[in-house]
Amino acid sequence: SLKAYAQATALLDKVYPTFQNYPRVEHHQLCATIKHLFAKLLEHIALAKYATSVSVRMAACKKAAGVLQNLTTWYELSSKRRYIKKEFFEEVDTDLTELKKILAGFMKTVEEPRRKP
């Protein structure tokens, strides 16, 4: 989970400067939505990391997976509207896919019941 949080933070650092390329009209809508989704993603990953209950961890992981899907959709829209370059979208999409894989691996470890000694 720490790896997922670090990667999500690195991705945010990578995409944040591109918000300047969006038209002024979209700063209050699309950029704000993407920023909000990143904040929610980091919040859910942190909750999954520190929760003691398995059900709370799974719920946080599922919410984080949903947020990742929403981020992919919004970045795809940004690419279609040509606010970001297609190459940059492909980089971000690759990073989001890798983050999904890390999150899926974490979810599998949460699902596994603990073995009794």
MARSEPA-886690 format. One record per atom (N, C-alpha, C, O): residue in three letters; z, y, x. Coordinates in steps of 0.2 Angstrom, whole numbers, plus 2048, in hexadecimal, padded with zeros to 3 digits. Each point is the difference from the previous one (the first is absolute). Example, Ala and Ser with C-alpha at 12.3 -4.5 7.8 and 13.67 -1.06 7.14 Angstrom:
BEGIN
ALA8277E4842;ALA8008067FC;ALA800806804;ALA8037FF805;SER7F98067F9;SER801806804;SER8038057FC;SER801806803;
//
This chain:
BEGIN
SER8007FA804;SER8008067FC;SER800806804;SER7FD8057FF;LEU8067FB807;LEU800806804;LEU7F9801803;LEU7FE806801;LYS7FF7F5800;LYS7F9800803;LYS7FB8047FA;LYS7FC804802;ALA8057FA7F8;ALA7FD8037FA;ALA801807800;ALA7FC8047FF;TYR80B7FE801;TYR802807800;TYR7FD804806;TYR7FD8057FE;ALA8037F8808;ALA7FD804805;ALA7F8801800;ALA7FE805801;GLN7FF7F67FC;GLN7F98007FF;GLN7FE8057FB;GLN7FB804800;ALA8097FC7FA;ALA7FF8057FB;ALA801807802;ALA7FC8057FF;THR8097FC805;THR801807803;THR7FA802805;THR7FE806800;ALA8007F5804;ALA7FB802805;ALA7F98017FC;ALA7FC805801;LEU8037F87F9;LEU7FA8017FC;LEU8018077FD;LEU7FB8047FF;LEU80B7FE7FF;LEU8018077FD;LEU7FE805805;LEU7FD8057FE;ASP8067FA808;ASP7FE805805;ASP7F9800802;ASP7FD806801;LYS7FF7F57FE;LYS7F9800801;LYS7FC8037FB;LYS7FB804801;VAL8077FB7F8;VAL7FC8037FB;VAL8038077FE;VAL7FC8047FD;TYR8097FE805;TYR8038077FD;TYR7FC806802;TYR7FE8047FC;PRO7FF7FC80B;PRO7FC806802;PRO7F98007FB;PRO7FD806800;THR8017F57FE;THR7FA8007FC;THR8018047F9;THR7FB8017FD;PHE80B800801;PHE8018037FA;PHE7FD807800;PHE7FF8037FB;GLN80080080B;GLN7FD807801;GLN7F98007FE;GLN7FD8057FE;ASN8007F5802;ASN7F98007FE;ASN7FE8007F9;ASN7FA8017FE;TYR80B7FD7FE;TYR7FF8007F9;TYR7FF8077FD;TYR803805803;PRO7F97FC7F8;PRO8008077FD;PRO8068027FD;PRO8057FC7FE;ARG7FC80B801;ARG8068037FE;ARG8027FD7FA;ARG8067FF7FE;VAL7F68007FD;VAL8017FE7F9;VAL8047F9801;VAL8047FE7FC;GLU7FA7FE808;GLU8027F9801;GLU807800804;GLU8037FB800;HIS7FF80A803;HIS806800804;HIS8067FF7FB;HIS8057FD802;HIS7FB8057F8;HIS8058007FB;HIS8007F97FC;HIS8057FE7FD;GLN7F57FF803;GLN8007FA7FC;GLN7FF7FA805;GLN8057FC800;LEU7F6803803;LEU7FE7FA804;LEU8057FF806;LEU8037FB801;CYS7FD80B803;CYS8057FF806;CYS8077FF7FE;CYS8037FC803;ALA7FF8087F8;ALA8077FF7FE;ALA8017F97FD;ALA8067FD802;THR7F58007FB;THR8017F97FE;THR8017FB806;THR8047FC800;ILE7F7805804;ILE8007FC806;ILE807800804;ILE8037FB802;LYS7FF80B7FF;LYS807802803;LYS8057FC7FD;LYS8057FD803;HIS7FB8047F6;HIS8057FD7FC;HIS8007F8801;HIS8057FD800;LEU7F5800800;LEU8007F9800;LEU8027FE807;LEU8037FA801;PHE7FC80A805;PHE8037FE806;PHE807800800;PHE8037FC803;ALA8008097FA;ALA8078017FF;ALA8037FA7FD;ALA8057FD802;LYS7F88017F8;LYS8027FA7FC;LYS7FF7F9804;LYS8057FC800;LEU7F6804804;LEU7FF7FA804;LEU8067FF805;LEU8037FB801;LEU7FE80B803;LEU8067FF805;LEU8067FF7FC;LEU8047FC803;GLU7FD8077F7;GLU8077FF7FD;GLU8007F87FE;GLU8067FD801;HIS7F58007FC;HIS8007F97FE;HIS8017FB806;HIS8047FB800;ILE7F9807806;ILE8017FC806;ILE807800802;ILE8037FB802;ALA80080B7FE;ALA806801803;ALA8057FC7FB;ALA8057FD802;LEU7FA8047F8;LEU8047FC7FB;LEU8007F9801;LEU8057FC800;ALA7F5801801;ALA7FF7F9801;ALA8047FE806;ALA8027FA801;LYS7FE80A804;LYS8037FF807;LYS8087FF7FF;LYS8037FC803;TYR7FF8097F9;TYR808800800;TYR8037FD7FA;TYR806800800;ALA7F67FE7FB;ALA8037FD7FA;ALA8037F9802;ALA7FE7FC804;THR8088027F9;THR8037FA802;THR7FE7FB7FB;THR8017FA801;SER7FD8087F9;SER7FE7FB7FB;SER7F97FE800;SER7FC804802;VAL8027F67FE;VAL7FA7FD800;VAL7FB8037FB;VAL7FA802801;SER8097FF7F9;SER7FC8027FA;SER7FE808801;SER7FB8027FF;VAL80A801804;VAL7FF808801;VAL7FA800806;VAL7FC805800;ARG8057F7805;ARG7FB800805;ARG7F97FF7FE;ARG7FB803802;MET8047F77FA;MET7FA7FE7FD;MET7FD8067FC;MET7FA801800;ALA80A8027FC;ALA7FE8057FB;ALA7FD806804;ALA7FB8037FF;ALA8097FF807;ALA7FE805804;ALA7F97FF804;ALA7FC804800;CYS8047F5802;CYS7F97FE803;CYS7FA8017FB;CYS7FB802802;LYS8077FC7F8;LYS7FA8007FB;LYS7FE8077FF;LYS7FA8017FF;LYS80B803800;LYS7FF8077FF;LYS7FC803806;LYS7FB8047FF;ALA8077FB807;ALA7FC802806;ALA7F97FD800;ALA7FB804802;ALA8047F67FC;ALA7F97FD7FF;ALA7FC8047FB;ALA7FA802801;GLY8098007FA;GLY7FC8047FB;GLY7FF807802;GLY7FA8037FF;VAL80A800805;VAL7FF807803;VAL7FA7FF805;VAL7FC805800;LEU8047F6804;LEU7FB7FF805;LEU7F97FF7FC;LEU7FB803803;GLN8057FA7F8;GLN7FA8007FC;GLN7FE8067FD;GLN7FA802800;ASN80A8027FE;ASN7FF8077FD;ASN7FD804806;ASN7FC8047FF;LEU8077FC807;LEU7FE804806;LEU7F97FE801;LEU7FC804802;THR8027F67FE;THR7F97FE802;THR7FB8037FA;THR7FB802802;THR8077FE7F8;THR7FC8027FB;THR7FF808801;THR7FA8027FF;TRP80B802802;TRP800807801;TRP7FC802806;TRP7FC805800;TYR8047F7806;TYR7FC801806;TYR7F97FE7FF;TYR7FC803802;GLU8037F87FA;GLU7F97FE7FE;GLU7FD8067FC;GLU7FA802801;LEU80A8017FA;LEU7FD8067FC;LEU7FF806805;LEU7FB8037FF;SER8097FE806;SER7FF805805;SER7FA7FF804;SER7FC805801;SER8027F5800;SER7FA7FF804;SER7FA8017FC;SER7FB802802;LYS8057FB7F8;LYS7FB8017FB;LYS7FE8087FF;LYS7FA8027FF;ARG80B802800;ARG7FF8077FF;ARG7FF804807;ARG7FF806800;ARG8017F6805;ARG7FE802807;ARG805806803;ARG7FE804803;TYR8097FB7FB;TYR805804803;TYR8027FD807;TYR802803804;ILE7FD7F67FD;ILE8017FD806;ILE7F97FC802;ILE7FC7FE7FB;LYS80380180B;LYS7FA7FC802;LYS8017F97FF;LYS8067FD7FF;LYS7F4800800;LYS8017F97FE;LYS8037FC805;LYS8037FB7FF;GLU7FB806808;GLU8037FD805;GLU808800800;GLU8037FC802;PHE7FF80A7FD;PHE808801800;PHE8037FC7FA;PHE8057FD801;PHE7F78037F9;PHE8037FC7FB;PHE8007F9802;PHE8057FC7FE;GLU7F6801805;GLU8007F9802;GLU8067FF805;GLU8037FB800;GLU7FE80A805;GLU8067FF804;GLU8078007FC;GLU8047FB801;VAL7FC8097FA;VAL8068017FC;VAL8017F97FC;VAL8057FD7FF;ASP7F58017FE;ASP8007FA7FC;ASP8027FA804;ASP8047FB7FE;THR7FA804809;THR8027FB804;THR808800801;THR8037FB800;ASP7FF80B802;ASP807801801;ASP8047FE7FA;ASP8067FD800;LEU7F88057FA;LEU8047FE7F9;LEU7FF7F97FF;LEU8057FD7FE;THR7F6800804;THR7FF7F87FF;THR8057FD805;THR8037FB7FE;GLU7FD807808;GLU8057FD805;GLU8078017FD;GLU8047FC801;LEU7FE80A7FD;LEU8068017FD;LEU8027FB7FA;LEU8067FE7FF;LYS7F58017FD;LYS8017FB7FA;LYS8017F9803;LYS8047FD7FD;LYS7F9801808;LYS8017FA803;LYS8077FF803;LYS8047FB7FF;ILE7FF80B804;ILE807800803;ILE8047FF7FA;ILE8057FD800;LEU7FA8077FB;LEU8048007FA;LEU8007F97FC;LEU8067FE7FE;ALA7F57FF802;ALA7FF7F97FD;ALA8047FB804;ALA8037FC7FD;GLY7FD80580A;GLY8047FB804;GLY8078017FF;GLY8047FC800;PHE7FE80B7FF;PHE8078017FF;PHE8027FE7F9;PHE8067FD7FF;MET7F68037FC;MET8027FD7FA;MET8017F9800;MET8047FD7FC;LYS7F87FF808;LYS8007F9801;LYS8077FE803;LYS8037FB7FE;THR7FF809807;THR8077FF803;THR8068017FB;THR8057FD800;VAL7FA8087FB;VAL8058027FB;VAL8007FA7FB;VAL8067FE7FE;GLU7F47FF800;GLU8007FB7FB;GLU8037FA802;GLU8037FC7FC;GLU7FD80280B;GLU8027FA802;GLU8087FF7FF;GLU804805803;PRO7FE7F67FA;PRO8077FF800;PRO8047FF806;PRO7FD7FD805;ARG8098057FC;ARG8037FF806;ARG8027F9801;ARG8037FD7FB;ARG7FD80080B;ARG8027F9801;ARG8077FF801;ARG803805803;LYS8007F67FA;LYS8077FF801;LYS8017FC807;LYS7FC7FC801;PRO809806803;PRO8017FC806;PRO8027F97FF;PRO8017FC805;
//
